[in-house]
Amino acid sequence: MTEQNGAGGSGVYGPMNITSPPMAPPADAIVLAPPAAASGPATAPDDFTRFYRATWPGVARGLTLVLGDRELAVDATDEAMARAYARWGKVQAYDNPGGWVYRVGLNWARSYHRRMTRRLPAARGEAPPAPPPAEPAVQEALLQLSVKLRSVVVCRLLMDWSVNETATALGIRPGTVQSRLHRALHSLESSLSHLR
């Protein structure tokens, strides 16, 4: 489950990878690229613009996997980037500004989901649409994990963040990251043992 971290200005979320888009992406590809107009106003500092273009695809892809809802992940990434821009002087000094954006996006999405669940009780229990994985069993196994465990898997294995970067991004201790990753991998191994 190793990944490129989506450091380019655009990317295509294909099943479990992100690459530069081909001339025309396949019909079933989910394009996760920062909207051209959303790269910041003309007065945006160059360092924020570079950060935005390098970080947006990876954060959006990670949130898509954790949340299981591409549209919510894109909205959450955009909201978090807007908050990062408003506080750029402080955020850019963090060890992992992308981790801060990821955590803000995840918290925003979870809060939004809770508000919507309260407003729409009939929708409770329905699973949001998820991007198609390379192997459907992998996506199903990931979605069986709690958001806490799935977040650690995405940060450590998809985004290739260190234990400390993951801990900072999720607002937990490094030992908790290791414990959750261990539990998640054990669960995934059990769920996917039939693929060996």
C-alpha positions as CSV (number, residue, x, y, z in Angstrom):
1,M,0.0,0.0,0.0
2,T,2.8,2.4,-0.7
3,E,1.9,5.6,-2.5
4,Q,3.4,8.6,-4.0
5,N,2.5,11.6,-1.9
6,G,0.9,13.5,-4.7
7,A,3.5,16.3,-4.8
8,G,2.5,17.4,-8.2
9,G,0.1,20.3,-9.1
10,S,-2.5,17.8,-10.3
11,G,-3.3,14.2,-10.0
12,V,-5.7,11.5,-10.8
13,Y,-7.0,9.3,-8.0
14,G,-6.9,6.0,-9.6
15,P,-7.3,2.9,-7.5
16,M,-4.8,3.4,-4.7
17,N,-2.4,5.6,-6.6
18,I,-2.0,9.2,-7.8
19,T,-0.1,10.1,-11.0
20,S,0.0,12.8,-13.5
21,P,-3.1,12.7,-15.6
22,P,-2.9,11.1,-19.1
23,M,-4.2,13.1,-22.1
24,A,-7.7,12.1,-21.1
25,P,-8.3,10.3,-17.8
26,P,-10.2,7.0,-18.0
27,A,-13.9,7.4,-17.6
28,D,-13.9,5.7,-14.2
29,A,-10.9,7.8,-12.8
30,I,-11.7,10.3,-10.1
31,V,-9.8,13.5,-10.8
32,L,-8.5,15.1,-7.6
33,A,-6.6,18.2,-8.7
34,P,-6.7,21.6,-7.2
35,P,-9.2,23.8,-9.1
36,A,-7.2,26.3,-11.2
37,A,-9.2,29.2,-9.8
38,A,-8.7,28.1,-6.3
39,S,-4.9,28.3,-6.3
40,G,-5.3,31.5,-4.3
41,P,-5.8,35.2,-5.2
42,A,-3.3,36.9,-7.3
43,T,-1.8,38.4,-4.1
44,A,-1.2,34.9,-2.5
45,P,2.3,34.5,-1.3
46,D,4.4,32.4,-3.6
47,D,5.2,30.0,-0.8
48,F,1.5,29.4,-0.1
49,T,0.8,28.9,-3.7
50,R,3.5,26.3,-4.0
51,F,2.4,24.6,-0.8
52,Y,-1.2,24.5,-2.0
53,R,-0.4,23.0,-5.4
54,A,2.0,20.4,-3.8
55,T,-0.3,19.5,-0.9
56,W,-3.9,19.7,-2.1
57,P,-3.9,16.4,-4.1
58,G,-2.4,14.3,-1.3
59,V,-4.7,15.7,1.4
60,A,-7.8,15.3,-0.8
61,R,-6.9,11.8,-1.7
62,G,-6.2,10.9,1.9
63,L,-9.5,12.4,3.1
64,T,-11.3,10.6,0.3
65,L,-10.1,7.2,1.6
66,V,-10.7,8.0,5.2
67,L,-14.2,9.5,4.7
68,G,-15.3,7.3,1.9
69,D,-16.9,10.3,0.2
70,R,-15.0,12.2,-2.6
71,E,-17.1,15.3,-2.6
72,L,-17.0,15.7,1.2
73,A,-13.2,15.2,1.0
74,V,-12.8,17.9,-1.6
75,D,-14.9,20.3,0.3
76,A,-13.0,19.5,3.5
77,T,-9.6,20.0,1.8
78,D,-10.8,23.4,0.3
79,E,-12.0,24.5,3.7
80,A,-8.8,23.5,5.4
81,M,-6.7,25.2,2.7
82,A,-8.7,28.4,3.1
83,R,-8.0,28.3,6.9
84,A,-4.3,27.7,6.2
85,Y,-4.2,30.7,3.9
86,A,-5.8,32.9,6.5
87,R,-3.2,31.8,9.1
88,W,-0.3,31.2,6.7
89,G,2.2,33.2,8.7
90,K,1.8,30.7,11.6
91,V,0.9,27.5,9.7
92,Q,4.0,27.7,7.5
93,A,6.2,27.5,10.5
94,Y,4.8,24.1,11.6
95,D,6.9,21.0,11.1
96,N,4.2,19.5,8.8
97,P,1.8,22.2,7.5
98,G,0.2,19.5,5.3
99,G,-0.6,17.5,8.5
100,W,-2.2,20.6,9.9
101,V,-4.4,21.0,6.8
102,Y,-5.2,17.3,6.9
103,R,-6.3,17.4,10.5
104,V,-8.4,20.6,10.0
105,G,-10.0,19.0,7.0
106,L,-10.8,15.8,8.8
107,N,-12.2,17.6,11.8
108,W,-14.3,19.9,9.6
109,A,-15.7,16.9,7.6
110,R,-16.5,14.9,10.8
111,S,-18.3,17.9,12.2
112,Y,-20.2,18.5,9.0
113,H,-21.2,14.9,8.8
114,R,-22.5,15.0,12.4
115,R,-24.5,18.1,11.7
116,M,-26.0,16.6,8.5
117,T,-26.8,13.3,10.3
118,R,-28.8,15.2,12.9
119,R,-30.7,17.1,10.2
120,L,-31.3,14.1,8.0
121,P,-32.1,11.2,10.4
122,A,-33.5,9.1,7.5
123,A,-30.1,9.0,5.9
124,R,-28.5,7.5,9.0
125,G,-26.8,4.1,8.3
126,E,-26.5,4.6,4.6
127,A,-22.8,4.3,3.5
128,P,-21.5,7.2,1.4
129,P,-20.3,6.4,-2.1
130,A,-16.6,5.5,-2.1
131,P,-14.0,5.6,-4.9
132,P,-13.4,2.3,-6.5
133,P,-10.3,0.5,-5.2
134,A,-7.8,-1.6,-7.2
135,E,-9.3,-4.6,-5.4
136,P,-12.8,-4.2,-4.0
137,A,-11.9,-6.3,-1.0
138,V,-9.2,-3.7,0.0
139,Q,-11.7,-0.9,-0.1
140,E,-14.3,-2.9,1.9
141,A,-11.6,-3.9,4.5
142,L,-10.6,-0.2,4.9
143,L,-14.2,0.9,5.3
144,Q,-14.6,-1.7,8.0
145,L,-12.0,0.1,10.1
146,S,-13.0,2.9,12.4
147,V,-12.2,6.4,11.2
148,K,-9.5,6.6,13.9
149,L,-7.7,3.5,12.6
150,R,-8.3,4.4,8.9
151,S,-6.8,7.8,9.5
152,V,-3.6,6.4,10.8
153,V,-3.3,3.9,7.9
154,V,-3.8,6.7,5.4
155,C,-1.3,9.0,7.1
156,R,1.4,6.4,7.6
157,L,1.0,4.3,4.4
158,L,-0.7,6.5,1.8
159,M,0.8,9.9,2.7
160,D,4.1,8.3,3.9
161,W,4.2,10.5,7.0
162,S,6.4,9.6,10.0
163,V,5.0,8.5,13.3
164,N,5.6,12.0,14.7
165,E,4.1,13.7,11.7
166,T,1.0,11.5,11.9
167,A,0.7,12.1,15.6
168,T,0.9,15.9,15.1
169,A,-1.6,15.8,12.2
170,L,-4.1,13.7,14.2
171,G,-3.6,15.4,17.5
172,I,-2.6,12.1,19.3
173,R,0.6,10.7,20.8
174,P,3.2,8.8,18.8
175,G,2.6,5.7,20.9
176,T,-1.1,5.9,20.0
177,V,-0.2,6.1,16.3
178,Q,1.8,3.0,16.6
179,S,-0.9,1.2,18.6
180,R,-3.6,2.1,16.1
181,L,-1.5,1.2,13.1
182,H,-0.7,-2.2,14.6
183,R,-4.4,-2.8,15.3
184,A,-5.4,-1.6,11.8
185,L,-2.9,-3.7,10.0
186,H,-3.9,-6.8,12.1
187,S,-7.5,-6.2,11.2
188,L,-6.7,-5.7,7.5
189,E,-4.5,-8.8,7.4
190,S,-7.4,-10.8,8.8
191,S,-9.9,-9.3,6.4
192,L,-7.7,-9.8,3.4
193,S,-6.2,-13.2,4.2
194,H,-8.2,-14.7,1.3
195,L,-6.2,-12.6,-1.2
196,R,-2.9,-14.4,-0.4
